Amino acid sequence: MSATRIILAGILGAIAMFVWTSIAHMALPLGEAGIGEIPNDEALMTAMQSSIGAKTGLYIFPGMGLGPDATHAQRRAAMKDYEAKLERNPSGLLMYHPAGSRPMVMSKYLTIEFATELLEALLTVFLLAQTRIGSFGGRLGFVTVAGILAAIATNVSYWNWWGFPTVYTASYMFIQIVGFFFVGMVAALVLPKNVA
């Protein structure tokens, strides 16, 4: 199979995926499903700025009270008390950026998003081209299953371990799977019928 056809299918598939994800986030409620704003967040933001300062990072709370160089034995001992700590305190993950450190540059974020979807589409079409699947339905099914795998890989783990909202998890999985479905449609149409 020609590399040109594979690249063409990947590019057109990425465009279809990008259009879909744009619609899902801007015109449909899927992109905001399960995400809410913290009421009266001024006090919280002041406390975060005071406590975390200028250190960008992903934080878990409540913490175990261990430093970054804690030994395995210290971590295991802290886990024994952590369950009780979770019972007494709110818990979650916090992605923190200090003020002014992450300006909203939509063109940059959209470019990175498209580049990511282009890479996903090219890799998936490349994998499809390695198979002997010749039918439209078979090709569409192959790429859609790849999308299901991609959607499960991170989303379910985040839901399971970090407690991401079920509606958020389901929405983002749906967005990814439908995106791959569109890549599959394009690939099934663009790639030659006889795959060796």
N, C-alpha and C positions, 0 to 999 in steps of 0.2 A: 504494500500500500504506500502511496506516495506521501512523503513528509509534508508536501504542500497541502494536500487534502486534510491531513491530521491537524496542521497548524490552522488552516482555514476553519475547520470545524471547531477547534478550541477557541479561536478568537470570536467567531459568531456565537458560540455557546456562552462565552463569558459575557458578551454584550446582552444576550437574552437573560442571563442570570442577574446581571447588574440592573437591568430595567426592572425585573421582577422584585429584587430586594429593595430597590428605590421605591417602588409602588407600595410594597409591604410596610416600609418604614414611614413614608410620607403621606400616603393616601389611606392606608388601612390602620387599624389600631394594633396590629401585630407587633410592631417595633417597640411599643410602650407597655405591652401587656405585662402585668405583674410588677411594674416599677411605679413607685409613688414618691412623693416629696415628703421630707420630714417636716412636720408642723413646727413653727417657731424655730427655724434652724439657725437663727443668728447666735443664740447662746451656745449651741453645739459647735458652730464654726469657730467661735471665739475660743472655746475650750480646746478644740483640735489644734488651732494655731498656737495656742499656749503650750500644749502638751507635746505636739509632734514638731512644730516649727517648720523648718525648711526641708525636711527629709521626706522626699517623695517615696512612696512605697505602698505595698499591699499589706494591710495589718489585720490580724485576727484579734477579736476581743470576746470575752475576757482573755487575757494572756495567762500563761502558766506560771509566770513569775520567774522564768529562766532567761539567762542571757544567751547570746548567740553561740557561745562556746560551751554550752552545757553538754555533759557527757550523756551517753546512752542510758546509763544507770540513773542519772538525775532526771532525765526525761521520763523514764519509766516510773520513777517514784512520784513525779509531779502528776502523771496521768491518773494516779489513784485518787488524788484530791480534786482533779479537774471536773469530774462528773458532778460532784457536789457544788462546785463553783458555778457550773452551768445551770444548776437548779435554782441558784440564788440570784443570778445576774442575767441581764440581756446578753445576747451573743450575736456574732455575725462577722462579716468581712468588710473592710473599709479600704477602698482604693483612694489614696490621698495624694493630692497635688497642692503644694503651697500656692498662695495667691500669685497670679501672674506667670506661673511656670508653664502653663499649658494653654496658650491662647487658642480660641476657636477659629481655626483656619480651615474652613470647609473644603476648599480646593485640595489641600494636602490630604485630608482624611478621605475624601472621595477618590483621589488618585490611588492611595494605598489600598482602599477597599477594592477598586477595580483591578489593580495589580494582583491582589490576593485571589479574586475570583477568576482572573485570567489564568493564573498558575493552577488553580483547582481544575478548571475546565481542560487546560492542556494536558495535565497529568491523567485525568480521567479518560479523555479521548485517546491518549497514547495507550493506556491500559486496554481500552476497548479494541484498539487496532491490533493488539497482540492476540486477540481471540479469533475464533473461527465463526463468530456469530454473524449471520448474514441477514436475518430478518429484521424488519423495522421494530417489531415488538420485543424481540430478543435484545436488540441494542438499547432500546429505550429502558427495558427492564434492568440491564446490566448497569447503566449509568445511574438509574434511580436507586438501585441497591447500594451503589457506591455512595450516593448521597445519604442514604439511611445510615450507613456505617459512619460517615463523617459527622452526622448529626448526633448519633449515639455517643461517639468517642469522647466528647467533652461535656456535652449538655447533661447527660444522665449522671455522670460523676459529680458535677457541680450541684445538681439537685440532691443527690444522695449524701455527699460528704459535707457540703456547705449550706444546705438548706435553701437553695435557690427556689423561688416560688414555682409551683407546678405549672401555673398558667404561663409564666415567663419561659420555662423550659419547653413546654409543648409548643408555644408560639415560635420560638427560635428554631426548634427542630423542624417544624412545619415550613418555615421560611427556607431553611437549608435544603430540605428534601424537594420542595417545589422548584427551587433554583436548579438543582441537579436534574430534575425531570425535564426542565427546559433545555439544559445542555444535552440531555439524551435525545430529545426531539430533533435538535439541530444536527447532532452527530449522526443520527439514524438517516437523516435526509442528505447530508453532505458526503459522508463516506461512501465509497463504491460498494455496490451490492455484493460482489464476490470478494470475500475476505479470505486470503490464503493463510 
